[in-house]
């Protein structure tokens, strides 16, 4: 309750359209978490509720409780990209069944799909992979020569479609019917302007197939990774 009040004060607004639970709280009964959200909605401080990085089972349980308590859980915010597809087998089908859609983060795999990281070379100065304070740890799962070489092999496909590598990455996640939006990070305004050009792009089935062929077995698809990468206790 303190967090929503603090957010509204900083945003200088009376309500937010969407308020999301970041990660699943393993130390609090789900009923208690959902009751707090119900209270926030009833008070008019948020219109809808969402979650982030919840498993299919957790989403199903959350939606059931939200219906009992009289509010709508409408969104899931998972990591999703050409390289990280762990939501496809369980989270996406369950969400589609329940009327929940995805607002995905890291559609460019922490910037790897931009093509700026070269196999066998040190990451560019100032890039996420060179940030030992946190960024490098987040991106390390993709920073091996096999992945980086295959990403470079995507360049001809991007050129064929008339897109930049970054635009291709964003457009790819938006082809999934259950994806409502993609969250993109940017350090410069021009990056935002370039990334939004991926909105509304329709990739041919042949292009999607070529991407799969190029990336092959470096793609992570194991649905168990959602739970494995979640904090095992409450984050301080």
C-alpha positions in Angstrom: 0.0 0.0 0.0 2.9 2.3 0.7 4.4 1.5 -2.7 1.3 2.4 -4.7 0.8 5.6 -2.7 4.5 6.5 -3.3 4.1 5.8 -7.0 1.0 7.9 -7.4 2.7 10.8 -5.6 5.8 10.6 -7.8 3.7 10.3 -11.0 1.4 13.1 -9.8 -1.8 11.2 -10.6 -4.7 9.7 -8.7 -4.5 6.3 -10.3 -2.5 4.1 -12.7 -4.1 2.0 -15.4 -2.0 -1.1 -14.7 -0.2 -2.2 -11.5 2.0 -5.3 -11.7 3.5 -7.7 -9.2 7.2 -8.0 -9.9 8.1 -11.7 -9.5 6.1 -14.2 -7.4 6.4 -13.6 -3.7 7.2 -17.1 -2.3 7.1 -15.9 1.3 3.5 -14.5 1.3 0.3 -16.5 0.8 -1.0 -15.7 -2.7 -4.4 -14.9 -1.2 -2.8 -12.1 0.8 -1.1 -10.7 -2.2 -4.2 -10.7 -4.3 -6.3 -9.2 -1.4 -3.9 -6.3 -1.4 -4.4 -5.8 -5.1 -8.2 -6.1 -4.7 -8.1 -3.3 -2.1 -6.0 -1.1 -4.4 -8.5 -1.6 -7.2 -11.5 -0.9 -5.0 -9.8 2.3 -3.8 -9.5 3.4 -7.4 -5.7 3.6 -7.3 -5.3 1.1 -10.1 -7.7 -0.1 -12.8 -6.1 -3.4 -13.6 -3.6 -5.8 -12.2 -0.7 -7.7 -13.8 2.2 -10.0 -12.9 5.8 -10.4 -14.0 7.7 -13.6 -14.5 5.1 -15.9 -13.0 4.8 -19.5 -14.1 1.6 -20.8 -15.9 0.4 -22.4 -12.7 0.9 -19.2 -10.7 -0.9 -17.2 -13.3 -3.8 -19.6 -13.3 -4.1 -19.4 -9.5 -3.8 -15.6 -9.6 -6.6 -15.2 -12.2 -8.9 -17.5 -10.2 -8.4 -15.5 -7.0 -8.8 -12.2 -8.9 -12.2 -13.3 -10.2 -13.3 -14.3 -6.7 -12.2 -10.9 -5.3 -13.8 -8.9 -8.1 -11.0 -7.5 -10.1 -9.2 -8.3 -13.3 -5.7 -9.7 -13.7 -5.0 -8.9 -17.4 -1.2 -9.0 -18.0 2.0 -11.0 -17.7 5.4 -9.4 -18.1 8.0 -12.0 -19.0 11.3 -12.0 -20.7 10.9 -13.0 -24.3 13.0 -12.8 -27.4 14.3 -14.9 -30.4 16.8 -16.4 -28.0 14.7 -16.7 -24.9 11.4 -18.5 -25.6 10.6 -20.2 -22.3 7.0 -18.8 -22.2 5.9 -20.4 -25.4 5.0 -23.9 -24.3 3.1 -23.1 -21.0 2.7 -19.4 -20.1 1.4 -18.3 -23.5 -1.2 -21.0 -23.9 -2.4 -20.7 -20.3 -2.6 -16.9 -20.6 -4.5 -17.1 -23.9 -7.0 -19.4 -22.3 -7.5 -17.0 -19.4 -7.6 -13.8 -21.3 -4.2 -12.6 -20.1 -1.7 -11.1 -22.6 2.0 -10.6 -22.5 3.9 -7.3 -22.1 7.4 -8.6 -22.8 10.7 -7.3 -21.7 14.2 -7.7 -23.3 12.9 -8.4 -26.8 16.5 -7.8 -28.0 18.0 -10.2 -25.5 19.7 -7.5 -23.4 21.0 -5.9 -26.7 22.6 -9.0 -28.1 20.2 -9.1 -31.0 21.3 -5.7 -32.1 24.4 -7.4 -33.4 26.8 -5.0 -31.6 28.6 -7.9 -29.8 31.1 -9.7 -32.0 32.2 -13.3 -31.4 35.8 -13.4 -30.1 35.9 -9.7 -29.3 35.6 -7.8 -26.0 32.2 -6.0 -25.6 32.2 -2.3 -26.6 33.1 0.1 -23.9 30.0 1.5 -22.2 27.8 -1.4 -23.3 25.6 -3.5 -21.0 28.0 -6.5 -21.3 30.9 -4.3 -20.1 29.0 -3.1 -17.0 30.4 -5.2 -14.1 27.9 -3.5 -11.7 25.0 -5.6 -12.9 24.5 -5.5 -16.7 27.2 -8.0 -17.5 25.7 -10.5 -15.1 22.3 -10.2 -16.8 23.6 -10.6 -20.3 26.2 -13.3 -19.7 23.9 -16.2 -20.7 24.0 -14.9 -24.3 27.7 -13.9 -24.4 29.3 -16.9 -25.9 30.7 -17.3 -29.4 28.1 -19.8 -30.6 25.2 -17.4 -29.8 27.0 -14.3 -31.1 28.0 -16.0 -34.3 24.5 -17.0 -35.0 23.2 -13.6 -34.2 25.6 -12.1 -36.8 24.1 -14.6 -39.3 20.7 -12.9 -38.8 22.0 -9.7 -40.5 21.1 -10.9 -44.1 17.6 -11.7 -42.9 17.2 -8.2 -41.4 18.5 -6.6 -44.6 16.0 -8.7 -46.6 13.1 -7.4 -44.6 14.4 -3.8 -44.7 14.8 -3.7 -40.9 17.7 -3.1 -38.6 18.8 -5.9 -36.3 17.1 -4.2 -33.4 13.9 -3.7 -35.3 13.9 -7.3 -36.4 14.2 -8.4 -32.8 11.2 -6.3 -31.7 9.1 -7.2 -34.7 9.8 -10.9 -34.0 8.2 -10.9 -30.5 5.2 -8.9 -31.8 4.4 -11.7 -34.2 3.1 -13.7 -31.2 -0.6 -13.1 -31.0 -0.5 -13.2 -27.2 2.0 -10.4 -27.0 0.3 -7.0 -26.6 3.5 -4.9 -26.3 7.2 -5.0 -26.1 9.2 -3.0 -23.6 12.4 -1.6 -25.1 15.3 0.0 -23.3 17.1 3.0 -24.9 19.9 5.3 -23.9 19.2 7.8 -26.7 16.0 9.3 -28.1 16.9 8.1 -31.6 17.0 4.5 -30.4 13.3 4.9 -29.3 12.4 6.3 -32.7 14.1 3.5 -34.5 12.6 0.8 -32.3 9.0 1.9 -32.7 9.3 1.4 -36.5 9.0 -2.4 -35.7 5.4 -1.9 -34.6 2.9 -3.1 -37.2 5.6 -5.0 -39.2 4.4 -8.4 -40.4 7.1 -11.0 -40.9 6.5 -13.7 -43.5 6.4 -17.3 -42.4 9.5 -17.9 -44.5 11.4 -15.2 -42.6 10.3 -16.6 -39.3 11.5 -20.1 -40.5 14.9 -18.6 -41.6 15.4 -17.1 -38.2 14.7 -20.5 -36.5 17.1 -22.2 -38.9 19.9 -19.7 -38.1 19.5 -19.7 -34.4 19.0 -23.5 -34.1 19.8 -25.0 -30.7 21.1 -21.9 -29.0 17.4 -20.9 -28.3 16.3 -21.5 -24.8 12.8 -23.0 -24.6 12.7 -24.8 -21.3 9.6 -23.6 -19.4 11.2 -24.5 -16.1 13.6 -21.6 -16.6 10.9 -19.1 -15.4 10.8 -20.6 -12.0 14.6 -21.3 -11.9 15.5 -17.7 -12.6 13.0 -16.3 -10.0 14.3 -15.3 -6.5 13.8 -18.1 -4.0 13.0 -15.6 -1.3 11.8 -12.0 -1.1 14.2 -9.5 -2.6 15.4 -7.0 -0.1 
